[in-house]
């Protein structure tokens, strides 16, 4: 097993030095650089019941696609397989898989009983001839087979990399249709890979900046339903929404939940001045966090809830600042050329993602929480609005193309900046917000 896990390190600068537990597997921290993808084989999962044949094929394909999409894995396709897996319990013929240079082997079985779907799977280290961990079983509805596939892929990913998975998650975003001068926008939700799109609002009013609650059951967003921007909250399961913050003569926007889900921080404009406020959801009481003539907006909590990063033009142009969650003195953390905005704290607490504008180009970048080690991951006519995957290793954002016919679309990139991929959606997309892993 150690030889297998260590092979991820060969020929790569994507990982820092591996840390080996005394009696456990290697844990490899993904940081930066390029890696030669690890070759794996995933024979179609065995159908344990006749009704499971089609779903076994589809489920195996989604598992493989999840792993390939990370840029860390390369599938050895079925046409190159020498061996077959027709019995989930049969011994693995390692020589057959070594011969095609598969380093990992994923086997599984699928059973369908009415609306009940059962998936069993195992992960094998081909070169050491050992199983990675022990086999697992997931049980759910046949309708939810894609989610079962994501759960399997999360386990495979975690066992090989030592990192948490992110496939069994969803993204809420603004779905966009129509030309730039008459763009129609509505909230939509989808699986992380763009599948299963559902619309949460209609396009009768402009909606912006949806943000998931920590439990993934609610979404904050800004709506122009009243003619002015005000914060709404929507229950995802019931698809019911209500106004959360709407004071006469004010505009509220850029909301975000605290990690405990009990507080919302947002921007409030009144009398020509924009500051940050915190709203206690239980009592409805509002606390002012900043008091400056500048524009303070786009707040994001640290994972422990103790600090807030935000953007402000108090220095003359947009820069990033960090302050205590209850307000107080803020310290500037961005000092590069250009303007910085839309900061988002990583779920791991180690990085802050941001949008940067410099020399007519837009970038998605990351920096340490003290502003050091800034790295730009993308560059285009317009990249903006980063959001973190639950494991803090992938960022999704919106990219708009140039010109009157330009279109906004969603993309993802890992923190190395080497694995930039489009996220396929039926229409244009912007303002993504990644959910935590589903329960």
C-alpha positions in Angstrom: 0.0 0.0 0.0 2.8 2.4 0.8 4.5 1.8 -2.6 1.2 2.6 -4.3 0.5 5.8 -2.4 4.1 6.9 -2.8 3.8 6.5 -6.5 1.6 9.6 -6.6 4.8 11.6 -5.7 6.9 10.4 -8.6 7.8 12.9 -11.3 5.6 15.5 -9.6 5.9 18.8 -7.7 2.2 18.8 -6.9 2.8 17.4 -3.4 4.8 18.5 -0.5 6.9 16.0 1.4 4.8 13.0 2.3 4.1 12.4 6.0 4.1 8.7 7.0 2.2 7.5 10.0 4.0 4.8 12.0 1.5 2.1 11.1 -0.7 3.8 8.5 -0.8 5.0 4.9 1.0 7.9 3.5 -0.8 11.2 3.8 0.1 13.4 0.8 -0.8 17.1 1.0 -1.8 18.5 -2.4 -0.2 22.0 -2.8 1.1 23.1 -6.2 2.8 22.0 -9.4 2.2 19.4 -12.0 1.6 15.7 -11.6 1.7 12.7 -13.9 -1.9 11.3 -13.4 -2.1 8.0 -11.6 -3.4 5.2 -14.0 -6.4 3.3 -12.7 -8.9 0.8 -14.0 -12.6 0.6 -13.2 -14.2 -2.4 -14.8 -18.0 -2.0 -15.0 -19.5 -2.8 -11.7 -21.1 -6.3 -11.5 -24.9 -6.2 -11.7 -26.1 -8.4 -8.8 -29.6 -8.3 -10.1 -30.9 -8.2 -13.8 -32.5 -4.8 -13.2 -29.1 -3.3 -12.2 -27.2 -3.7 -15.5 -27.8 -0.3 -16.9 -27.3 1.6 -13.7 -24.1 -0.4 -13.0 -22.6 0.9 -16.2 -23.8 4.5 -15.7 -22.6 4.5 -12.1 -19.1 3.2 -13.0 -18.8 5.9 -15.7 -19.6 8.7 -13.2 -17.1 7.3 -10.7 -14.4 7.3 -13.4 -15.4 10.8 -14.6 -15.1 12.2 -11.1 -11.6 10.9 -10.6 -10.4 12.0 -14.1 -11.8 15.5 -13.6 -9.4 16.1 -10.7 -6.4 15.9 -13.1 -4.8 13.5 -10.6 -6.0 10.3 -12.2 -5.9 8.7 -15.7 -8.3 5.9 -16.6 -7.1 2.8 -18.4 -10.2 2.2 -20.5 -12.0 -1.2 -21.0 -10.6 -1.8 -24.4 -7.1 -2.2 -22.9 -8.2 -4.5 -20.1 -6.8 -8.0 -20.1 -8.7 -9.2 -17.0 -12.3 -9.1 -16.2 -14.3 -8.8 -13.0 -17.5 -10.9 -13.2 -17.8 -11.8 -9.5 -17.3 -9.1 -6.8 -16.1 -11.7 -4.3 -13.6 -13.5 -6.5 -9.9 -13.0 -5.9 -8.2 -10.3 -7.9 -5.9 -11.5 -10.6 -3.2 -8.8 -10.0 -1.0 -9.9 -12.9 -3.7 -9.0 -15.4 -3.9 -5.4 -14.1 -0.1 -5.1 -13.6 0.3 -6.0 -17.3 -1.5 -2.9 -18.4 0.2 -0.7 -15.7 -2.9 0.0 -13.7 -1.8 1.2 -10.3 -5.2 1.3 -8.7 -8.2 -1.0 -9.4 -11.8 -0.2 -8.4 -14.3 -3.0 -8.3 -17.9 -2.9 -7.4 -21.3 -4.5 -7.5 -24.8 -3.0 -7.9 -28.2 -4.4 -6.9 -31.6 -3.0 -7.6 -34.7 -4.1 -5.6 -37.7 -2.0 -6.5 -36.6 1.6 -5.8 -33.7 0.4 -3.5 -30.2 0.6 -4.9 -27.3 -1.0 -3.2 -23.7 -0.4 -4.2 -20.6 -2.3 -2.9 -17.1 -1.4 -3.9 -13.4 -2.0 -3.1 -10.2 -0.2 -4.0 -7.0 -2.2 -4.7 -3.3 -1.4 -4.7 -2.3 -3.5 -7.8 1.5 -3.4 -7.2 1.4 -4.4 -3.6 -1.5 -6.8 -4.0 -3.5 -5.3 -1.2 -6.8 -3.7 -0.6 -6.8 0.0 0.4 -9.0 0.1 3.4 -12.0 -2.2 3.6 -15.0 -2.6 1.3 -17.9 -0.3 1.8 -21.6 -0.4 0.9 -24.0 2.4 0.2 -27.8 2.0 0.1 -30.2 4.6 -1.4 -32.9 5.1 -4.0 -32.4 4.0 -7.6 -33.3 7.5 -8.6 -30.3 8.8 -6.7 -27.8 6.6 -8.4 -25.6 9.6 -9.5 -25.2 10.7 -5.9 -24.2 7.1 -5.0 -21.5 7.3 -7.7 -20.2 10.5 -6.2 -20.0 9.0 -2.8 -18.0 6.0 -4.1 -15.7 8.4 -5.9 -15.2 10.5 -2.7 -14.1 7.4 -0.9 -11.7 6.3 -3.6 -10.2 9.8 -3.9 -9.7 10.0 -0.1 -8.1 6.6 0.2 -5.5 7.4 -2.4 -4.7 11.0 -1.7 -5.4 11.3 2.0 -7.6 14.3 1.2 -11.3 14.8 1.8 -13.5 14.3 -1.2 -15.8 16.9 -2.8 -17.9 15.0 -5.4 -21.0 14.5 -3.3 -21.8 18.2 -3.2 -23.9 20.8 -5.0 -23.5 24.2 -6.4 -26.0 27.1 -6.4 -25.5 29.6 -9.1 -27.1 32.3 -11.3 -28.4 30.8 -14.5 -28.2 33.4 -17.3 -30.0 33.6 -20.7 -30.3 36.3 -23.3 -27.9 38.9 -24.7 -25.7 41.1 -22.5 -28.0 44.1 -22.8 -31.1 42.0 -21.7 -29.7 39.3 -19.5 -32.3 37.1 -17.7 -31.1 35.7 -14.4 -32.6 33.1 -12.1 -31.2 30.9 -9.2 -30.4 27.3 -10.1 -28.9 24.4 -8.2 -26.9 21.5 -9.6 -24.6 18.6 -8.8 -20.9 19.8 -8.6 -20.3 18.5 -12.1 -23.2 20.4 -13.7 -25.8 17.5 -13.7 -29.3 17.6 -12.3 -29.9 21.3 -12.7 -33.0 22.6 -10.9 -34.3 26.2 -11.0 -35.1 27.8 -7.7 -36.5 31.2 -8.9 -38.0 32.6 -12.1 -36.4 35.4 -14.2 -38.9 38.1 -13.3 -36.3 40.0 -11.2 -32.5 40.1 -11.1 -30.9 37.8 -8.6 -27.2 37.9 -7.5 -24.6 36.3 -5.3 -26.3 33.2 -3.9 -24.5 31.7 -0.8 -25.1 28.3 0.8 -25.7 27.9 4.6 -23.2 25.7 6.4 -25.7 22.8 6.4 -26.5 23.3 2.7 -30.2 23.6 3.3 -30.6 27.3 2.8 -29.4 29.9 0.3 -28.9 33.6 0.9 -29.0 35.9 -2.2 -29.6 39.4 -3.3 -32.8 40.2 -5.2 -34.1 43.3 -7.0 -37.7 42.1 -6.7 -38.6 45.4 -4.9 -36.7 47.5 -7.4 -33.7 47.8 -5.1 -31.3 45.2 -3.9 -32.3 43.4 -0.7 -31.3 40.1 0.9 -33.5 37.1 0.6 -33.2 33.6 2.1 -34.5 30.5 0.4 -35.2 27.0 1.8 -33.7 24.7 -0.9 -35.8 21.6 -0.1 -39.1 23.5 -0.1 -38.1 26.1 -2.7 -39.6 28.8 -0.4 -38.1 32.2 0.0 -38.6 35.2 2.2 -37.0 38.7 2.6 -34.4 38.6 5.2 -33.2 42.2 5.3 -35.1 45.1 3.9 -35.1 48.4 5.7 -36.7 51.5 4.2 -34.3 53.8 2.3 -31.5 51.2 2.3 -29.9 48.6 0.0 -28.6 45.3 1.4 -26.4 42.9 -0.6 -23.4 40.5 -0.5 -24.7 38.3 2.3 -22.9 35.3 3.8 -23.6 32.9 6.7 -21.3 32.5 9.6 -19.9 29.0 10.1 -22.4 28.3 12.9 -25.3 29.3 10.7 -26.7 31.7 13.3 -25.4 34.9 11.9 -25.4 36.6 8.5 -22.9 39.2 7.6 -23.7 41.6 4.7 -23.3 45.0 3.2 -25.8 47.8 3.9 -25.9 51.0 2.0 -27.7 54.0 3.5 -27.2 57.7 3.1 -24.6 57.1 0.4 -22.4 55.0 2.7 -21.8 51.2 2.6 -20.7 49.3 5.7 -20.7 45.8 7.0 -23.3 44.6 9.4 -24.1 41.3 11.2 -27.6 40.0 11.6 -28.5 37.6 14.4 -31.1 35.2 12.7 -32.8 34.2 16.0 -33.4 37.7 17.4 -33.3 39.8 14.2 -30.9 42.2 15.9 -28.4 44.0 13.7 -24.8 45.0 14.6 -22.7 47.4 12.7 -19.2 46.0 12.1 -17.5 48.9 10.2 -17.9 52.6 10.2 -16.0 54.3 7.4 -16.7 56.6 4.5 -15.4 53.9 2.1 -17.3 51.0 0.5 -16.9 47.8 2.6 -18.4 44.7 1.0 -18.0 41.0 0.0 -17.4 39.6 3.6 -16.4 36.0 4.2 -15.9 34.3 7.6 -12.8 32.2 8.6 -13.8 28.6 9.2 -13.7 29.0 13.0 -15.9 32.1 12.8 -13.4 34.4 14.5 -12.4 36.6 11.6 -13.9 38.2 8.5 -12.1 39.0 5.2 -13.7 41.7 3.1 -13.0 44.1 0.3 -12.7 47.9 0.8 -11.6 50.9 -1.2 -10.5 52.8 2.0 -7.0 52.9 0.6 -8.1 54.5 -2.7 -8.9 51.3 -4.7 -10.2 47.8 -3.9 -8.1 45.9 -1.5 -8.5 43.0 0.9 -8.7 43.4 4.7 -9.2 41.1 7.7 -10.8 42.0 10.9 -12.3 40.3 14.0 -15.8 38.8 13.4 -17.3 41.3 15.9 -15.8 44.3 14.2 -12.7 46.3 15.2 -9.4 47.2 13.6 -8.9 45.8 10.2 -5.5 45.0 8.6 -4.8 45.1 4.9 -3.5 41.8 3.4 -3.3 42.6 -0.3 -0.4 44.7 -1.6 0.1 43.6 -5.2 -0.5 45.7 -8.3 -4.2 46.1 -9.3 -7.5 45.7 -7.6 -8.7 42.9 -5.4 -12.2 41.8 -4.6 -14.7 39.0 -3.7 -12.4 37.3 -1.1 -13.5 33.8 0.1 -11.8 32.0 3.0 -10.9 28.4 2.3 -12.7 25.6 4.3 -9.3 24.5 5.5 -8.5 27.9 6.8 -5.1 28.1 5.0 -5.9 30.2 2.0 -8.1 33.1 0.8 -9.3 33.1 -2.8 -10.0 36.3 -4.6 -10.7 38.1 -7.9 -7.9 40.4 -9.1 -8.0 43.0 -11.9 -4.7 44.2 -13.3 -3.6 45.6 -16.7 -7.0 45.0 -18.2 -7.1 41.3 -17.3 -9.0 39.5 -14.6 -7.6 36.7 -12.5 -8.7 34.2 -9.9 -5.9 33.9 -7.3 -5.1 32.6 -3.8 -3.0 33.9 -1.0 -2.1 33.0 2.6 -4.4 34.5 5.2 -1.7 37.1 6.0 -1.4 38.1 2.3 1.8 36.2 1.6 2.4 33.8 -1.2 0.0 35.3 -3.7 -0.6 33.1 -6.8 -2.7 33.8 -9.8 -4.5 30.7 -11.1 -6.3 32.0 -14.1 -6.3 35.0 -16.5 -9.0 36.1 -19.0 -11.1 39.0 -20.2 -13.3 38.5 -17.1 -12.9 35.9 -14.3 -14.7 36.6 -11.0 -16.5 35.2 -8.0 -14.5 32.2 -6.6 -16.0 29.6 -4.4 -14.3 26.7 -2.7 -15.0 23.0 -2.9 -15.6 21.4 0.5 -12.1 20.0 0.7 -10.4 23.4 0.0 -8.5 22.1 -3.1 -10.6 23.2 -6.0 -12.2 26.6 -6.9 -15.2 27.3 -9.1 -15.7 30.7 -10.7 -17.5 32.5 -13.5 -15.8 33.5 -16.8 -17.3 35.9 -19.3 -16.2 36.1 -22.9 -15.6 39.5 -24.6 -17.9 41.3 -27.0 -21.6 42.0 -27.5 -22.2 38.2 -27.9 -20.1 37.4 -24.8 -21.4 34.6 -22.5 -20.8 33.9 -18.9 -19.9 30.3 -18.0 -18.7 28.4 -14.9 -15.2 26.9 -14.7 -13.2 25.1 -12.0 -9.5 25.1 -11.3 -7.4 23.4 -8.7 -5.1 25.3 -6.4 -2.1 24.4 -8.6 -3.7 26.4 -11.4 -3.0 23.4 -13.8 -6.4 21.8 -14.1 -8.7 24.4 -15.6 -12.0 22.8 -16.7 -15.4 24.1 -17.9 -18.5 23.1 -15.9 -21.2 22.2 -18.3 -24.6 23.9 -17.7 -27.7 24.2 -19.9 -27.3 28.0 -20.1 -24.8 30.6 -19.0 -23.8 30.8 -15.4 -22.3 33.1 -12.8 -22.0 33.7 -9.0 -21.4 30.0 -8.1 -21.5 28.9 -4.4 -20.3 25.4 -3.5 -22.2 23.5 -0.8 -20.6 21.4 1.9 -20.7 17.6 1.4 -24.2 16.3 1.6 -25.3 14.3 4.6 
